[in-house]
Structures are given as structure tokens and as C-alpha cells.
Amino acid sequence: MRDEDESDGSTGSGMEAGASEAVAECVLCRMPTEYPESHKGSTLCPVCEWREAERAACSG
């Protein structure tokens, strides 16, 4: 039950930060990211960022 409260808190804090500006969507899965829409470049959600880092690390 406590995990649900923590996840709700993190979602709420993300919304509070994005209250002044809309949050950008991930270019791969279209989920909300940690970046504002004004962020330049391709924006990825934390999950897709992690997967891209894994791919880059294993490609060498």
C-alpha cells in the first residue's frame, strides 16, 4: 500500500513541475517524459532512455 502512495507522490510532483509548462512525449512510446515540451532534441521517457543506453553499451 505504501508503494502506491510513493508512486502517486512522484506522479504528483511531476505534474506540479509541469504545471507551468506541458511535458514532452517520448518519441518512441509517446509516454510522458521528465522534460518540458520546449526541450530541444529527441525526448525519451526513462524506460526508453534505459533501453537505448543498454543498446549502446552492448553494441561495442
N, CA, C and O atoms as a CHARMM CRD file, in Angstrom:
* protein
*
  240
    1    1 MET  N      0.83800  -1.18600   0.00000 PROA 1      0.00000
    2    1 MET  CA     0.00000   0.00000   0.00000 PROA 1      0.00000
    3    1 MET  C      0.88100   1.24600   0.00000 PROA 1      0.00000
    4    1 MET  O      0.52700   2.25900  -0.60400 PROA 1      0.00000
    5    2 ARG  N      2.00100   1.17500   0.66000 PROA 2      0.00000
    6    2 ARG  CA     2.89000   2.32800   0.71500 PROA 2      0.00000
    7    2 ARG  C      3.50700   2.61400  -0.65100 PROA 2      0.00000
    8    2 ARG  O      3.73300   3.77400  -0.99600 PROA 2      0.00000
    9    3 ASP  N      3.78600   1.55200  -1.44300 PROA 3      0.00000
   10    3 ASP  CA     4.34300   1.73400  -2.78000 PROA 3      0.00000
   11    3 ASP  C      3.41200   2.56100  -3.65900 PROA 3      0.00000
   12    3 ASP  O      3.86500   3.39400  -4.44300 PROA 3      0.00000
   13    4 GLU  N      2.11400   2.32700  -3.52400 PROA 4      0.00000
   14    4 GLU  CA     1.15100   3.09200  -4.29900 PROA 4      0.00000
   15    4 GLU  C      1.21200   4.56900  -3.93800 PROA 4      0.00000
   16    4 GLU  O      1.13000   5.43600  -4.80900 PROA 4      0.00000
   17    5 ASP  N      1.35900   4.85000  -2.62700 PROA 5      0.00000
   18    5 ASP  CA     1.44500   6.23700  -2.19000 PROA 5      0.00000
   19    5 ASP  C      2.69100   6.90500  -2.75600 PROA 5      0.00000
   20    5 ASP  O      2.64500   8.06200  -3.17600 PROA 5      0.00000
   21    6 GLU  N      3.80500   6.17500  -2.76700 PROA 6      0.00000
   22    6 GLU  CA     5.05000   6.73100  -3.29500 PROA 6      0.00000
   23    6 GLU  C      4.93600   7.00100  -4.78200 PROA 6      0.00000
   24    6 GLU  O      5.40000   8.03700  -5.25700 PROA 6      0.00000
   25    7 SER  N      4.31600   6.07400  -5.53700 PROA 7      0.00000
   26    7 SER  CA     4.18100   6.28900  -6.97300 PROA 7      0.00000
   27    7 SER  C      3.23700   7.46000  -7.25000 PROA 7      0.00000
   28    7 SER  O      3.45600   8.23400  -8.18200 PROA 7      0.00000
   29    8 ASP  N      2.19300   7.58400  -6.44000 PROA 8      0.00000
   30    8 ASP  CA     1.29000   8.71900  -6.60300 PROA 8      0.00000
   31    8 ASP  C      2.01500  10.02300  -6.30400 PROA 8      0.00000
   32    8 ASP  O      1.76800  11.03100  -6.96500 PROA 8      0.00000
   33    9 GLY  N      2.90400  10.01800  -5.31900 PROA 9      0.00000
   34    9 GLY  CA     3.66500  11.21400  -4.96800 PROA 9      0.00000
   35    9 GLY  C      4.59000  11.62300  -6.08600 PROA 9      0.00000
   36    9 GLY  O      4.71900  12.81300  -6.37300 PROA 9      0.00000
   37   10 SER  N      5.24300  10.65800  -6.73000 PROA 10     0.00000
   38   10 SER  CA     6.17000  11.00400  -7.81600 PROA 10     0.00000
   39   10 SER  C      5.40500  11.51800  -9.02600 PROA 10     0.00000
   40   10 SER  O      5.86800  12.42900  -9.71200 PROA 10     0.00000
   41   11 THR  N      4.24000  10.94200  -9.29400 PROA 11     0.00000
   42   11 THR  CA     3.42600  11.42200 -10.40600 PROA 11     0.00000
   43   11 THR  C      2.93800  12.83400 -10.11300 PROA 11     0.00000
   44   11 THR  O      2.93300  13.69400 -10.99400 PROA 11     0.00000
   45   12 GLY  N      2.53000  13.06400  -8.87700 PROA 12     0.00000
   46   12 GLY  CA     2.05000  14.38900  -8.49300 PROA 12     0.00000
   47   12 GLY  C      3.13700  15.43600  -8.59200 PROA 12     0.00000
   48   12 GLY  O      2.88200  16.54800  -9.05500 PROA 12     0.00000
   49   13 SER  N      4.34500  15.10200  -8.16600 PROA 13     0.00000
   50   13 SER  CA     5.43100  16.07200  -8.22500 PROA 13     0.00000
   51   13 SER  C      5.80000  16.38000  -9.66300 PROA 13     0.00000
   52   13 SER  O      6.16200  17.51300  -9.98300 PROA 13     0.00000
   53   14 GLY  N      5.71100  15.37100 -10.54600 PROA 14     0.00000
   54   14 GLY  CA     5.98700  15.60500 -11.96400 PROA 14     0.00000
   55   14 GLY  C      4.95100  16.54400 -12.56800 PROA 14     0.00000
   56   14 GLY  O      5.27000  17.39400 -13.39800 PROA 14     0.00000
   57   15 MET  N      3.71500  16.37600 -12.13900 PROA 15     0.00000
   58   15 MET  CA     2.66000  17.23500 -12.63900 PROA 15     0.00000
   59   15 MET  C      2.82300  18.65600 -12.12500 PROA 15     0.00000
   60   15 MET  O      2.56100  19.62200 -12.84100 PROA 15     0.00000
   61   16 GLU  N      3.26200  18.77300 -10.86000 PROA 16     0.00000
   62   16 GLU  CA     3.46800  20.10500 -10.30900 PROA 16     0.00000
   63   16 GLU  C      4.56800  20.83200 -11.06900 PROA 16     0.00000
   64   16 GLU  O      4.44900  22.02300 -11.35900 PROA 16     0.00000
   65   17 ALA  N      5.63400  20.11800 -11.38900 PROA 17     0.00000
   66   17 ALA  CA     6.73400  20.73000 -12.12600 PROA 17     0.00000
   67   17 ALA  C      6.27900  21.10900 -13.52900 PROA 17     0.00000
   68   17 ALA  O      6.71700  22.12000 -14.07900 PROA 17     0.00000
   69   18 GLY  N      5.39600  20.29500 -14.10900 PROA 18     0.00000
   70   18 GLY  CA     4.91200  20.55300 -15.45500 PROA 18     0.00000
   71   18 GLY  C      3.69400  21.46200 -15.48300 PROA 18     0.00000
   72   18 GLY  O      3.15100  21.72900 -16.55500 PROA 18     0.00000
   73   19 ALA  N      3.25900  21.94000 -14.33200 PROA 19     0.00000
   74   19 ALA  CA     2.07600  22.77700 -14.28500 PROA 19     0.00000
   75   19 ALA  C      2.29500  24.08200 -15.04700 PROA 19     0.00000
   76   19 ALA  O      1.36300  24.59900 -15.66400 PROA 19     0.00000
   77   20 SER  N      3.51800  24.62000 -15.01300 PROA 20     0.00000
   78   20 SER  CA     3.79200  25.85600 -15.71900 PROA 20     0.00000
   79   20 SER  C      4.03800  25.60300 -17.19700 PROA 20     0.00000
   80   20 SER  O      3.81500  26.48400 -18.02700 PROA 20     0.00000
   81   21 GLU  N      4.50100  24.39600 -17.53000 PROA 21     0.00000
   82   21 GLU  CA     4.78000  24.06200 -18.92000 PROA 21     0.00000
   83   21 GLU  C      4.43100  22.59400 -19.16500 PROA 21     0.00000
   84   21 GLU  O      4.63900  21.74500 -18.29800 PROA 21     0.00000
   85   22 ALA  N      3.90000  22.30500 -20.35400 PROA 22     0.00000
   86   22 ALA  CA     3.49800  20.94200 -20.67800 PROA 22     0.00000
   87   22 ALA  C      4.71800  20.02800 -20.77700 PROA 22     0.00000
   88   22 ALA  O      5.81700  20.47300 -21.11000 PROA 22     0.00000
   89   23 VAL  N      4.51100  18.76200 -20.48500 PROA 23     0.00000
   90   23 VAL  CA     5.58400  17.77400 -20.51600 PROA 23     0.00000
   91   23 VAL  C      5.66200  17.16700 -21.91300 PROA 23     0.00000
   92   23 VAL  O      4.63600  16.86900 -22.52500 PROA 23     0.00000
   93   24 ALA  N      6.87900  16.98600 -22.41100 PROA 24     0.00000
   94   24 ALA  CA     7.08300  16.40800 -23.73600 PROA 24     0.00000
   95   24 ALA  C      6.75200  14.92200 -23.73000 PROA 24     0.00000
   96   24 ALA  O      6.82700  14.26800 -22.68900 PROA 24     0.00000
   97   25 GLU  N      6.38600  14.38800 -24.89900 PROA 25     0.00000
   98   25 GLU  CA     6.12500  12.96700 -25.04500 PROA 25     0.00000
   99   25 GLU  C      7.37800  12.26600 -25.54300 PROA 25     0.00000
  100   25 GLU  O      8.19100  12.85700 -26.25400 PROA 25     0.00000
  101   26 CYS  N      7.52600  11.01100 -25.16800 PROA 26     0.00000
  102   26 CYS  CA     8.63300  10.18500 -25.64800 PROA 26     0.00000
  103   26 CYS  C      8.44700   9.96900 -27.15400 PROA 26     0.00000
  104   26 CYS  O      7.33300   9.70700 -27.61000 PROA 26     0.00000
  105   27 VAL  N      9.51700  10.07800 -27.91400 PROA 27     0.00000
  106   27 VAL  CA     9.41800   9.92000 -29.36700 PROA 27     0.00000
  107   27 VAL  C      9.24500   8.45400 -29.77300 PROA 27     0.00000
  108   27 VAL  O      8.86800   8.17100 -30.91000 PROA 27     0.00000
  109   28 LEU  N      9.51300   7.52700 -28.86300 PROA 28     0.00000
  110   28 LEU  CA     9.38000   6.10900 -29.18700 PROA 28     0.00000
  111   28 LEU  C      8.04800   5.52400 -28.73600 PROA 28     0.00000
  112   28 LEU  O      7.39100   4.82500 -29.50800 PROA 28     0.00000
  113   29 CYS  N      7.63800   5.79700 -27.49600 PROA 29     0.00000
  114   29 CYS  CA     6.43100   5.16900 -26.95900 PROA 29     0.00000
  115   29 CYS  C      5.30600   6.15700 -26.64900 PROA 29     0.00000
  116   29 CYS  O      4.20200   5.74200 -26.29600 PROA 29     0.00000
  117   30 ARG  N      5.57200   7.44400 -26.77600 PROA 30     0.00000
  118   30 ARG  CA     4.59800   8.51600 -26.55100 PROA 30     0.00000
  119   30 ARG  C      4.14900   8.66200 -25.09700 PROA 30     0.00000
  120   30 ARG  O      3.11200   9.26900 -24.83000 PROA 30     0.00000
  121   31 MET  N      4.91700   8.11100 -24.15900 PROA 31     0.00000
  122   31 MET  CA     4.63900   8.29000 -22.73600 PROA 31     0.00000
  123   31 MET  C      5.22300   9.63600 -22.29900 PROA 31     0.00000
  124   31 MET  O      6.11500  10.15600 -22.96900 PROA 31     0.00000
  125   32 PRO  N      4.74400  10.21100 -21.19200 PROA 32     0.00000
  126   32 PRO  CA     5.30300  11.47800 -20.70800 PROA 32     0.00000
  127   32 PRO  C      6.76500  11.32400 -20.30000 PROA 32     0.00000
  128   32 PRO  O      7.16300  10.28300 -19.77700 PROA 32     0.00000
  129   33 THR  N      7.55200  12.35200 -20.53800 PROA 33     0.00000
  130   33 THR  CA     8.96200  12.33500 -20.15800 PROA 33     0.00000
  131   33 THR  C      9.18300  13.25500 -18.97200 PROA 33     0.00000
  132   33 THR  O      8.23400  13.82100 -18.43100 PROA 33     0.00000
  133   34 GLU  N     10.43100  13.40200 -18.57000 PROA 34     0.00000
  134   34 GLU  CA    10.79000  14.30500 -17.48500 PROA 34     0.00000
  135   34 GLU  C     11.10600  15.69500 -18.01400 PROA 34     0.00000
  136   34 GLU  O     11.44100  16.59200 -17.24100 PROA 34     0.00000
  137   35 TYR  N     11.00100  15.88100 -19.32200 PROA 35     0.00000
  138   35 TYR  CA    11.41600  17.12500 -19.94800 PROA 35     0.00000
  139   35 TYR  C     10.21800  17.97100 -20.36200 PROA 35     0.00000
  140   35 TYR  O      9.16500  17.42600 -20.69400 PROA 35     0.00000
  141   36 PRO  N     10.36300  19.29100 -20.34700 PROA 36     0.00000
  142   36 PRO  CA     9.29000  20.15600 -20.84500 PROA 36     0.00000
  143   36 PRO  C      9.22300  20.08700 -22.37000 PROA 36     0.00000
  144   36 PRO  O     10.17800  19.65400 -23.01400 PROA 36     0.00000
  145   37 GLU  N      8.11400  20.50700 -22.94100 PROA 37     0.00000
  146   37 GLU  CA     7.96500  20.48100 -24.40000 PROA 37     0.00000
  147   37 GLU  C      8.98800  21.37000 -25.09300 PROA 37     0.00000
  148   37 GLU  O      9.29100  21.14900 -26.26500 PROA 37     0.00000
  149   38 SER  N      9.52600  22.36400 -24.40400 PROA 38     0.00000
  150   38 SER  CA    10.49700  23.26700 -25.01200 PROA 38     0.00000
  151   38 SER  C     11.89100  22.65200 -25.10800 PROA 38     0.00000
  152   38 SER  O     12.78800  23.26100 -25.69100 PROA 38     0.00000
  153   39 HSD  N     12.09400  21.44200 -24.54200 PROA 39     0.00000
  154   39 HSD  CA    13.39800  20.76400 -24.58000 PROA 39     0.00000
  155   39 HSD  C     13.75800  20.43600 -26.03000 PROA 39     0.00000
  156   39 HSD  O     12.94800  19.86200 -26.75800 PROA 39     0.00000
  157   40 LYS  N     14.95900  20.79700 -26.44500 PROA 40     0.00000
  158   40 LYS  CA    15.38100  20.55000 -27.82400 PROA 40     0.00000
  159   40 LYS  C     15.92100  19.13600 -27.97000 PROA 40     0.00000
  160   40 LYS  O     16.45900  18.56400 -27.02100 PROA 40     0.00000
  161   41 GLY  N     15.77600  18.58700 -29.14800 PROA 41     0.00000
  162   41 GLY  CA    16.24800  17.23600 -29.42400 PROA 41     0.00000
  163   41 GLY  C     15.15800  16.21400 -29.18600 PROA 41     0.00000
  164   41 GLY  O     14.04400  16.55700 -28.79000 PROA 41     0.00000
  165   42 SER  N     15.48500  14.95000 -29.43000 PROA 42     0.00000
  166   42 SER  CA    14.50400  13.89300 -29.21900 PROA 42     0.00000
  167   42 SER  C     14.40900  13.58000 -27.73200 PROA 42     0.00000
  168   42 SER  O     15.42300  13.38700 -27.06200 PROA 42     0.00000
  169   43 THR  N     13.20200  13.53200 -27.23200 PROA 43     0.00000
  170   43 THR  CA    12.98000  13.28400 -25.81300 PROA 43     0.00000
  171   43 THR  C     12.53600  11.84100 -25.62600 PROA 43     0.00000
  172   43 THR  O     11.70000  11.33300 -26.37400 PROA 43     0.00000
  173   44 LEU  N     13.10300  11.19200 -24.62300 PROA 44     0.00000
  174   44 LEU  CA    12.76100   9.81300 -24.30900 PROA 44     0.00000
  175   44 LEU  C     12.30400   9.72800 -22.86100 PROA 44     0.00000
  176   44 LEU  O     12.79100  10.45500 -21.99500 PROA 44     0.00000
  177   45 CYS  N     11.35600   8.82400 -22.61400 PROA 45     0.00000
  178   45 CYS  CA    10.92600   8.57000 -21.24400 PROA 45     0.00000
  179   45 CYS  C     12.03600   7.79500 -20.53600 PROA 45     0.00000
  180   45 CYS  O     12.93600   7.28600 -21.20400 PROA 45     0.00000
  181   46 PRO  N     12.00200   7.69000 -19.22400 PROA 46     0.00000
  182   46 PRO  CA    13.06200   6.97900 -18.50400 PROA 46     0.00000
  183   46 PRO  C     13.25400   5.52700 -18.96100 PROA 46     0.00000
  184   46 PRO  O     14.38500   5.04100 -19.00500 PROA 46     0.00000
  185   47 VAL  N     12.17300   4.83600 -19.29700 PROA 47     0.00000
  186   47 VAL  CA    12.27700   3.44100 -19.73800 PROA 47     0.00000
  187   47 VAL  C     13.00300   3.36100 -21.08200 PROA 47     0.00000
  188   47 VAL  O     13.90700   2.54200 -21.24500 PROA 47     0.00000
  189   48 CYS  N     12.62300   4.19300 -22.03500 PROA 48     0.00000
  190   48 CYS  CA    13.25900   4.16800 -23.34800 PROA 48     0.00000
  191   48 CYS  C     14.70600   4.66800 -23.26300 PROA 48     0.00000
  192   48 CYS  O     15.56700   4.17200 -23.99100 PROA 48     0.00000
  193   49 GLU  N     14.98700   5.63300 -22.39200 PROA 49     0.00000
  194   49 GLU  CA    16.36600   6.07200 -22.18700 PROA 49     0.00000
  195   49 GLU  C     17.22000   4.91200 -21.69700 PROA 49     0.00000
  196   49 GLU  O     18.34800   4.72900 -22.15400 PROA 49     0.00000
  197   50 TRP  N     16.68300   4.13000 -20.76600 PROA 50     0.00000
  198   50 TRP  CA    17.41500   2.98600 -20.22700 PROA 50     0.00000
  199   50 TRP  C     17.67900   1.96200 -21.32700 PROA 50     0.00000
  200   50 TRP  O     18.78800   1.43800 -21.43800 PROA 50     0.00000
  201   51 ARG  N     16.66100   1.67600 -22.14200 PROA 51     0.00000
  202   51 ARG  CA    16.81700   0.69500 -23.22000 PROA 51     0.00000
  203   51 ARG  C     17.82800   1.16900 -24.26400 PROA 51     0.00000
  204   51 ARG  O     18.61800   0.37000 -24.76700 PROA 51     0.00000
  205   52 GLU  N     17.80900   2.44300 -24.58600 PROA 52     0.00000
  206   52 GLU  CA    18.78100   2.98600 -25.53600 PROA 52     0.00000
  207   52 GLU  C     20.19900   2.89700 -24.97500 PROA 52     0.00000
  208   52 GLU  O     21.14200   2.61200 -25.71300 PROA 52     0.00000
  209   53 ALA  N     20.35200   3.13800 -23.68000 PROA 53     0.00000
  210   53 ALA  CA    21.67200   3.02900 -23.04600 PROA 53     0.00000
  211   53 ALA  C     22.16500   1.58700 -23.07800 PROA 53     0.00000
  212   53 ALA  O     23.35000   1.34000 -23.30000 PROA 53     0.00000
  213   54 GLU  N     21.25500   0.63200 -22.85500 PROA 54     0.00000
  214   54 GLU  CA    21.64100  -0.78500 -22.94100 PROA 54     0.00000
  215   54 GLU  C     22.09200  -1.15100 -24.34300 PROA 54     0.00000
  216   54 GLU  O     23.08700  -1.85700 -24.50900 PROA 54     0.00000
  217   55 ARG  N     21.37000  -0.67900 -25.35800 PROA 55     0.00000
  218   55 ARG  CA    21.73600  -0.96800 -26.74400 PROA 55     0.00000
  219   55 ARG  C     23.09300  -0.38200 -27.09100 PROA 55     0.00000
  220   55 ARG  O     23.90900  -1.03400 -27.74300 PROA 55     0.00000
  221   56 ALA  N     23.33300   0.83100 -26.66100 PROA 56     0.00000
  222   56 ALA  CA    24.59700   1.48700 -26.95800 PROA 56     0.00000
  223   56 ALA  C     25.75800   0.79300 -26.24900 PROA 56     0.00000
  224   56 ALA  O     26.84600   0.67900 -26.81500 PROA 56     0.00000
  225   57 ALA  N     25.54500   0.33400 -25.03400 PROA 57     0.00000
  226   57 ALA  CA    26.59900  -0.33100 -24.27900 PROA 57     0.00000
  227   57 ALA  C     26.93500  -1.70500 -24.87000 PROA 57     0.00000
  228   57 ALA  O     28.08200  -2.14700 -24.79000 PROA 57     0.00000
  229   58 CYS  N     25.97300  -2.36400 -25.44500 PROA 58     0.00000
  230   58 CYS  CA    26.18900  -3.71200 -25.98400 PROA 58     0.00000
  231   58 CYS  C     26.61000  -3.69800 -27.44300 PROA 58     0.00000
  232   58 CYS  O     26.91600  -4.75400 -27.99700 PROA 58     0.00000
  233   59 SER  N     26.63500  -2.56100 -28.06900 PROA 59     0.00000
  234   59 SER  CA    26.93600  -2.51200 -29.49600 PROA 59     0.00000
  235   59 SER  C     28.43700  -2.49100 -29.78800 PROA 59     0.00000
  236   59 SER  O     28.83200  -2.62200 -30.94600 PROA 59     0.00000
  237   60 GLY  N     29.26900  -2.33400 -28.78100 PROA 60     0.00000
  238   60 GLY  CA    30.68200  -2.16200 -28.99100 PROA 60     0.00000
  239   60 GLY  C     31.45900  -3.39000 -28.94900 PROA 60     0.00000
  240   60 GLY  O     32.67800  -3.35600 -29.11600 PROA 60     0.00000
